[in-house]
Amino acid sequence: MCHTCRRRPIGRAFVLRLFSAVAVLAASQVAPMAQEASGDAAPGGELSGYNVRVVVTATKGESPAREVASSVDVITREQIEQRQQTSVLELLRTVPALDVVRSGGPGRQTSVFMRGANPEHTLVLIDGIPTGDAMSTAGAYDFGYLGTDNIDRIEILRGPQSTLYGSNAIGGVINVITKKGKGRPNGFFSLEGGAYETFREEGGVNGGNRWVNYSLGFSRQDSDGFSEASEKYGATEADGFGNTSVSGRLGITPSGRADLAVTFRRTDATADMDGGSDDPNNILKTQQHFFRVAGKFALVENLWDASLGFSLGDTSRMYRNDTDEAHPASSDLSHYAGRTYQIDWQNDFRLHRNNTLTFGIDTRQEIGSSDYHSVSAWGPYDSVFPEESTRTTGYYLQDQVKLWDAWFTTVGFRLEDHSKFGTEPTYHVASAYVIDKTGTKLKMSFGTGFKAPSLYQIYSEYGYEALEPEKSTGWDAGFEQVLARGKVIAGASYFSNSFDNLIDFDYATYAYMNIARARSRGLEASATVTPADGVTLRANYTYTDAENIDTGLDLLRRARHKFGVNVNYGFMENAELNLDLRYDGKRPDTDYATYARTDLDGYVNVNLAGAYKLSGQVKLFGRVENLFDRDYEEVSGYGSPGVSAYGGVRISF
C-alpha cells in the first residue's frame, strides 16, 4: 500500500492562521483561568444521573431516565467535546448495537445498522424533523454530511418504535437535539487543520433569558481526502470533500403557558467520487434543508399540555460525471429531489400525579422526482421519474403509569393510514422496576413496527405498486446496576427482532418485491467506571446474530462481535486526554471484484485526543485517528483513512 498518498502534511497557510489567532488572543487575555461548564447529563443508561437527567425520545415527552424502560443511550455535549469528533457518524460508532458503515472517506454514503436492522429501518430526527431522503432507494438518511456543530445531545432509542413515530422506525430512532441558548450572550470560534490537507472552521453564539433564547452555529470543512476506491485495487487519486453547514434555534416564551420555537439546518456539500476506480470528473453535490416551527401550550394548568408543529425536510442530490481520459465518449448527469412535510399535534393529560395519558395525530407527505441524462457510444439516453407522492396519517395513544415510585410502565397503540396501502396497527409496551436500596433497575419492552415502501420502490422503472409494508416484532429485557456508591454502573440487555415482508431487488422480475424475511438477536452490555476524580472509563460489548431466514445466510455488513473502550482523564484543572479504542469484528459483504459473498476482516481502531487551556478563553486541542495505522475496509472495495493527525485552537468570548 502506498502510505505516501494516505498522509498529507498540515498546510502552511493553516499553521500561519493558527499561530496568528493564538498570539493575538493570548496577548489580550486578562480574565482569570476558568473551566468550561461540563454537560449536565450523564451518559445513557447510567442510574447515577436518573434524578436530574431526562430523555425525550422514549415517550415523546420529558421523562426521568430512571423511569424509562426502553433501551436508550445519550451522547452528551461534554462527550462530544472530549472526543473532539466533528461528525455524528464517528460518535455513533461508540454506541452499543450500532454498526456504522461508510463507503470511503468524509462525505461518502454512510449507513447505520441498529440491532441488525436495515439502515432505512431507523428513523433519524433532527429536533423532531424527519430527515430521510424521500428519493433515495429505500428512504434512508445518509449520515455522511451531519457534523456536530450546534448539537447539544443525541438520543439513541433501540427497538421497534412505530407506535409513537410511525413508518421508518421499525428498528429504532436516532434523535439529534440542537443547543438551546441560555444566560448571557456567549460564543466561540475554532480553527482546525490536519491530514489530507483538511481545514475546518467552526463557530457559534447562544444566549437567552426567560423570554427568549437563541443559538446559531456554522461549520466549514475542506479536505483533499484520499481515494474513495481502495488502494489495493490500484486507485491512487485523492477524492476531496467540502461541506458547509449552518444551523440555529430561536425560542420565544411569551408567557408561562406558551413556548414557541423555530429550528433549521442547512447543508451544502460536494464530494469527489470513484466509480470503482480512479475517476477525476465524478462528483456528487448535495443540499439539505431542515426546518421546524413548533409551539407548546399549557391549556389547563397541571392537567392538559398540547404541542403543535410543522416540519420540512428537503434533500437534493446531483451526480455529474463528464468525459475524461478514462471515458472520453461518455458522460452522465442525474438529479434527485425529495421533500417531506409533516404536521404533528400531541396532547398530554395528567390524569393523576402517577398517570399521564398522551393522544396524538401526525400526518406526513413524501414527494419526489428525478431525471437522468447520459451520452455514450450507443447515443443519448434520458430517463425521467415524474413527481410522485404518498401520505401517511397516524393516530396514537400512550399511557404512562407509575406505582409506588418504583414500577414504571408505558403502553401505546397506533393506527396508521397510508394513502396507498391502507391502515396498519402497531403497539408497544415497556416496563421497569427500580430497587433504590440495591441500586438495581430491571426493564423490558415489547413492540411491533412497520415501514411503508419508498417512492422509488413503488414508482420507479424498477418499482412495484402492489408492494406490502415491511413489518417487525421485537423485544428486549435487561438490567442496570449501581455499585461502589455510584463509581461503577453496569447494565446488559438481550434483544430479539424479526422482520417480515422485507423489500429487496428481485432479479427474476427485475423489480423490487417483498421477497425476504430476517431475524436478529443478541446481547448488549456496558459499564461506566469512575475510579478517581477526573477519570472516567466507559466500555461496551455487543453480540449480534442477524440472518436471512429464507437463505440462512448472515446479513451483510453487520459485525457479530464489537466492543469499545473510552477513557477520559482530566488533570491539572486545564488539561484533558481521551483514548478511544473500538473493535469491529469480521462481517460479510459482497466482493467488489467478483460480486460473490466474502468476509471482511475485523479490525481495531484507536483514537487519541487531548486539549489544554491557555486561559479561560483559549484552548488548544489535537487528536490522532487510527493511531496504529490499521488497514481495513468497512465496505468491500472502498478505502479508509490511515493514521491522521489534526490540531487547532478554540477561542471563546
Residue, then its C-alpha position, 0 to 999 in steps of 0.5 A: m500500500c502506498h502510505t505516501c498518498r494516505r498522509r498529507p502534511i498540515g498546510r502552511a497557510f493553516v499553521l500561519r492562521l493558527f499561530s496568528a489567532v493564538a498570539v493575538l488572543a493570548a496577548s489580550q487575555v486578562a480574565p482569570m483561568a476558568q473551566e468550561a461548564s461540563g454537560d449536565a447529563a450523564p451518559g445513557g443508561e447510567l442510574s447515577g444521573y436518573n434524578v436530574r437527567v431526562v430523555v425525550t425520545a422514549t415517550k415523546g415527552e420529558s421523562p426521568a431516565r430512571e423511569v424509562a424502560s426502553s433501551v436508550d443511550v445519550i451522547t452528551r455535549e461534554q462527550i462530544e467535546q472530549r472526543q473532539q469528533t466533528s461528525v455524528l457518524e464517528l460518535l455513533r460508532t461508540v454506541p452499543a448495537l450500532d454498526v456504522v458503515r461508510s463507503g470511503g472517506p468524509g462525505r461518502q454514503t454512510s449507513v447505520f445498522m441498529r440491532g441488525a436492522n436495515p439502515e432505512h429501518t431507523l428513523v433519524l430526527i433532527d429536533g423532531i424533523p424527519t430527515g430521510d431522503a424521500m428519493s433515495t432507494a429505500g428512504a434512508y438518511d445518509f449520515g455522511y454530511l451531519g457534523t456536530d456543530n450546534i448539537d447539544r445531545i443525541e438520543i439513541l432509542r433501540g427497538p421497534q418504535s412505530t407506535l409513537y413515530g410511525s413508518n421508518a422506525i421499525g428498528g429504532v430512532i436516532n434523535v439529534i437535539t440542537k443547543k438551546g441558548k441560555g444566560r448571557p450572550n456567549g460564543f466561540f470560534s475554532l480553527e482546525g487543520g490536519a491530514y489530507e490537507t483538511f481545514r475546518e472552521e467552526g463557530g457559534v453564539n447562544g444566549g437567552n433569558r426567560w423570554v427568549n433564547y437563541s443559538l446559531g452555529f456554522s461549520r466549514q470543512d475542506s479536505d483533499g481526502f484520499s481515494e474513495a476506491s481502495e488502494k489495493y485495487g490500484a486507485t491512487e487519486a485523492d477524492g476531496f470533500g467540502n461541506t458547509s453547514v449552518s444551523g440555529r434555534l430561536g425560542i420565544t416564551p411569551s408567557g408561562r403557558a406558551d413556548l414557541a420555537v423555530t429550528f433549521r439546518r442547512t447543508d451544502a456539500t460536494a464530494d469527489m467520487d470513484g466509480g470503482s476506480d480512479d475517476p477525476n470528473n465524478i462528483l456528487k453535490t448535495q443540499q439539505h434543508f431542515f426546518r421546524v416551527a413548533g409551539k407548546f401550550a399549557l391549556v389547563e394548568n397541571l392537567w392538559d399540555a398540547s404541542l403543535g408543529f410543522s416540519l420540512g425536510d428537503t434533500s437534493r442530490m446531483y451526480r455529474n460525471d463528464t468525459d475524461e481520459a478514462h471515458p472520453a465518449s461518455s458522460d452522465l448527469s442525474h438529479y434527485a429531489g425529495r421533500t417531506y412535510q409533516i404536521d404533528w399535534q400531541n396532547d398530554f393529560r395528567l390524569h393523576r400525579n402517577n398517570t399521564l395519558t398522551f393522544g396524538i395525530d401526525t400526518r406526513q407527505e413524501i414527494g419526489s422526482s428525478d431525471y437522468h441524462s447520459v451520452s455514450a457510444w450507443g447515443p443519448y439516453d434520458s430517463v425521467f421519474p415524474e413527481e410522485s407522492t404518498r401520505t401517511t396519517g397516524y393516530y396514537l395513544q400512550d399511557q404512562v403509569k407509575l406505582w409506588d415510585a418504583w414500577f414504571t410502565t408505558v403502553g401505546f397503540r397506533l393506527e396508521d393510514h397510508s394513502k396507498f396501502g391502507t391502515e396498519p396497527t402497531y403497539h408497544v409496551a415497556s416496563a421497569y422496576v427500580i430497587d433504590k436500596t440495591g441500586t438495581k433497575l430491571k426493564m423490558s419492552f415489547g413492540t411491533g413496527f412497520k415501514a411503508p415502501s419508498l417512492y422509488q420502490i413503488y414508482s420507479e422503472y424498477g418499482y412495484e405498486a402492489l408492494e406490502p409494508e415491511k413489518s417487525t416484532g421485537w423485544d428486549a429485557g435487561f438490567e442496570q446496576v449501581l455499585a461502589r456508591g455510584k463509581v461503577i454502573a453496569g447494565a446488559s440487555y438481550f434483544s430479539n427482532s424479526f422482520d417480515n415482508l422485507i423489500d429487496f431487488d428481485y432479479a427474476t422480475y427485475a423489480y423490487m418485491n417483498i421477497a425476504r424475511a430476517r431475524s436478529r438477536g443478541l446481547e448488549a452490555s456496558a459499564t461506566v467506571t469512575p475510579a478517581d476524580g477526573v477519570t472516567l472509563r466507559a466500555n461496551y460489548t455487543y453480540t449480534d446474530a442477524e440472518n436471512i431466514d429464507t437463505g440462512l445466510d448472515l446479513l451483510r455488513r453487520a459485525r457479530h462481535k464489537f466492543g469499545v473502550n473510552v477513557n477520559y482523564g482530566f488533570m491539572e484543572n486545564a488539561e484533558l486526554n481521551l483514548d478511544l479504542r473500538y473493535d469491529g469484528k469480521r462481517p460479510d459483504t459482497d466482493y467488489a471484484t467478483y460480486a460473490r459473498t466474502d468476509l471482511d476482516g475485523y479490525v481495531n481502531v484507536n483514537l487519541a485526543g487531548a486539549y489544554k487551556l491557555s486561559g479561560q478563553v483559549k484552548l488548544f486541542g489535537r487528536v490522532e485517528n487510527l493511531f496504529d495505522r490499521d488497514y481495513e475496509e468497512v465496505s468491500g472495495y472502498g478505502s479508509p483513512g490511515v493514521s491522521a493527525y489534526g490540531g487547532v485552537r478554540i477561542s471563546f468570548 
